[in-house]
Amino acid sequence: MNERELIEHIRQLAGGGAAGLLLGIGDDCAVIEKDRETAWLLTMDTLVESVHFRRDWHPPELLGRKTVAVNVSDIAAMGGRPLFALLSLGLPANFSQDWVKQFSQGLAEACREYGCLLIGGDTVCCPERISLTLTVIGEMRKERVLYRQGAQPGDTVFVSGPLGWSAAGLALLQAGKTLEDEKWRQLLLAHLNPQPRVELGRFLAETGLVHSMMDMSDGLATDLAQLCKASRVGAVLEADLLPGSDGLAAAAKFLHEDALRWMISGGEDYELLFTAASTDNERLRQHAAAHGWSIYPVGTITAGQDVVLRRGGIEEQIAFQGFDHFRR
């Protein structure tokens, strides 16, 4: 059973709807009616030591920030505004007080930066490794909430920023590079201290031009496949349009890796993946540019079910080739 199958199994056990529930399992956030005009957005993510981070290379203050960022990114993916957070902190019995103080400082700073207030949670002893679970509650006007479903054949597929940087940063950390290595610092920070696109997400939702949206945590190949499955469509990505960077290419050459593989399946980009009618492409890009943002068209939604990458005239099936916790 892989991660998608496990989630689907749990979703079926969870049963049907409830009064006020607008959307349950299956998107970046659960959506619950707040009042006649507004909806609550609820999300939760867990970071586990040796799975998502290593203490010997992840500064505790940046880990605190990342704990907030990966959750706030889900709120951004629905076009919402983060408001409240609850933290479950699992620590070994002999935890370092200095480590916890630095982690807490980073978490508090990120909460202030993104406008959410830490209002509660739990602390427990985890004998073997640190476990960090954060729940974030946000809100958005019901009529403007953006979902994964809604992509239409002919839509342009956009991403909100460069791809593969976090995967490259992780590979560099595994190769022994540190933040003191200025040449690789931008890529390392993409992994250690991601920046969720909260303001851009709200802007895109308010334009009314975007048909579907989600954030990118498992890699473009998997995340686009999830969006397409929810929308019952397919997609074609153009390899030549995927935004990387000279630094990404340099890291791939240094590590004898494939930069395109990082961009397609690396994961933890925390950029926004969204679709809009092709006739609105230029208007969207101009509106975003007026606010200082760049958005990148990378492909097209199709009427089929396949998600393919086109490179040099050759099409390759890439659906669900990103990160999966339980892939065998």
N, C-alpha and C positions, 0 to 999 in steps of 0.2 A: 504494500500500500504506500503510494507516494503522498506528498503533502496535499496535492489537489484532491486526491481520493479520500484522504482523511478528513479534510474540511467538508467535502460533500457528504460523507457519512454522518458527521456531527450535525450538519445543516438539516438533514432528513430527520434525525432524532429530535431536533429542536422543535419540530412541529410547525404549525401555521402562524398566523399573525395575531395581533392583539390591538386593543383600542389605542389609538395614537401612534402605533408603529407604522412608519412610512416605508422603511426598508430595514431588513435584518441582515443576516449573514450573506456576504457575497460582494461587498464593495469596500472602499477604503474606510468608511465609517458606517455605523448604524445611524439611521435617521429617525428621530422621534418628534412628533408634533409638540411644539412648545405653546403656541397660541394660534390664532387664526392666520397670522402672517409669517410666523417664524418657526424654524425647526431646530431642535438640538442635534448636534453631531457628536457621536461618541466613538472613540477608538482606543486601542490598547496594544502596546508592543512590549516584548521582553528581549533584553540583551543578556546573554549568558556567557560567563567567562570561559575562554578556550573555544567557544563557538563563534561569538561575535566580536570578542576583543581579548587581548592579552595585556595583563597589567605591566609587563616588562617593556611594552612599547606604546601603550596608550596612556598619556598623561591623565590623571584623575579628573582634573578640571575640564579637559576636553571631552572626557567620557560623560561627565555630567551634562555638558552641553548637547552631546549627541543623543543622550537618553531623551531629552526634550525634543530635539530636532526631528527624530524619526517618527515621533507621534504627531507633532505639529504639521509635518509634511502630509499626513493623511487628512487633516482638516483642510489644508491648502488645496488638496486634490478635489474636494467637494465645493471649493470656492468660499469656504467659511472663515470665521474669525475665532481663534482659540481663546477660551475664557478661564477654565479651571483645570487643575491637574491633581491626580492622586498617585502617590508613589508607594510601591511595595519593594522594600530594600532587604535582600537576603545576603548576609555576611557570615564568614567563618567566625568561630568563637574568638580567635586570636587576631581579629582585624586591627589594622593600623588606624589609630585615631587621626593621624595627619592625612592619610589617604582619604578617609571619610570626609574630613573637613574640606579638602580641596575638591573632591567630587561634589559635595553639597554646594560649594561656592559656585562651581560651574553650572550646576543645575539651576540654582537660584538666579544667576545672571541670565541664563537662556530664557527662563520663565518671564523675567522682566522684559527682556528684549522682544519676545513674541506676544506679550500682553496677556499671559495666563497666570493665574494665582494658584500656588500649591495649597490645597485645602485639607489634605489628610492622606491616609494610607496605612502602611503596616511595616513593621520591622521584624525580621525573623532570623534565626541562625541557620545558615546553609553550611554544613560541615565541610564540603569539598571545594566549592567555588562560589564566586559572587554571582548573584542573580538580580537583575534590575527590571522591574515591570512598572510602566507608567501608563495611566489612563488619562486621556485628555478629553475634555468636553468643550465643544465649540457651538457656534450658532450661525445660521444663515437664513435669509428669506426663503420660504418654502419654494416659491416659484423660480428661484435662481440657483437652487442646489444642483450641482453637476454630478451626474452618475457615469459609471462605466458604460452602461447601455445608452444607446442613442446615436452611435456612429452609423452613417448612411453611405451606401455605395456612391463613389465619386468624391467623398470627403477627402481633404488633404490631411495627412497625419503630420503632426507637429511635435517637436520636443523643445523644452525651454532652455536648454543649455548643452554644453559638451558632454559626451558620453565616454564612459570607460575610465575616467580619472580616478574614481575610488578603487576600482579593481587594480589599476596600475599602482596606486598608492599602497594597497595591501601587498602586492607582489614585491614592491620595493622594501617595505617593512620586513617581509619574510626574508629578503636578501640582506638584511642588516642595516639598511639605511635609516637615518633618523632626521628629525626636524632641523638638526644642525647642518644637514646637507642642503644648502640653499638651492642647488640646481633642481632638486626634486621636491622642494617644500610645497609647492602648489598642489602637486598630486598627492602628497602625504596628507595634507590638510583636507583634501576632498574626502579622504577616508576617515580621518580622525575627528574632523569638525565640519560635517556637512551643513549646508545652508538651505533650509527649506524655502520654497518659493511662495510664501504666504501672501504677500501683497500682489504678486502677479496672478496667483490663483483667484483672489477676490476680483481683480480687474477683469480677468477673462470671463468669470461668471457674470459680472455686471454688464458686459457687452451684449449678452444675449446671442452672440454669434457662434459660441462653441456648442457642439452637439454632444460630446462625451469627453470625460477626462479622468485620469488617475495619476497617482505618483509612481515613480519608478524605483522599486526596491529590489526586485529579483532579476533585473536585466531586461533590456528592450525586447528580446525574443519571447520571454515569458509574459512580461507585462502587456505587450501588444496582443499576444494570444488571449490573455484574460479579457482584455477590452473587447476583442473581436468576438469571443465566445458569448459575452454578456449581450452584445449587440447583434449576434447572429449574422456576422459578416466575415470577410477575409481581408487580407491586406498584402500589398507589395511594397517592400522597402527598397530604396535605391542606395546601394552601398556608397556611391560617390557623394551622396548628400549628407551622410552621417557626420555630425560635427565632432571632431576630435581636437587635436592641437599638435604643434611641433613638439611640445614637451611629451605628449603621449607617444608620438612616434619615436622620440629619442629613448624613452623608457623601454619601449618594446624592443628596440634594437639592442639596448644595453643588456636586457634580460633574455634575449633570444625568444621573445614572445610575439604574439600576433595582436596588433593593436585593434584590428577589426573584431577579433574574438572578445576582447575586453569590452568594446562598445556594444556588442550584441548580447553577451551573456554574463558580463562581469558582475552586475548588481550593485546596489547601494549608491546609485547615482542621485536619488532624491530630487530629480528634475520632474517636471510635469510632462505627461504624455497626453495629447488631446487631439481632437478632430474638429474640422469645420468645413463648411461648403467651400469648394475651390474658388467660387466666385467672390468669396470674402477674404481670400488670402492676403491681398495687398492692403485692404482696409485694416485687417488685424495687425499686420506687421507695422503699418504706419502708426496705428494707435499705440502699440507696445513701444515702438521706438520713441514716441513722444514722451513716454515716461521713463526712458532710459533702459528698456529691456529689449533683448534680442530673442526672437523665436525662429525656429528652423524647420522648414518643411522637409520631411524625409521620406514620404511615401504617399500611397493612395489606398483608400478603403475600396474593397471589391465586393461583388455580389456573392462570391463563393465562400468557402470556409477555411481555405488554406492561408497560412501566413508565410510568405516567402521573401527571401532576400535576392535581389537582382544585382549581379556583379558581372560586368563584361559580357552582357547579353545572356548569361546563364542564370537560371532561377534555382534557388536552393530552399528546401523546406526548413524552417527554423523554429516553428512553434514550440514553446515550452522548453527551450534549450538554456534557460537561465538557471538561477539558483533554486534548489529544492532541498529542504532539510533532510528529507528521507529518500532521496534518489539512491537506488542501489547500483 
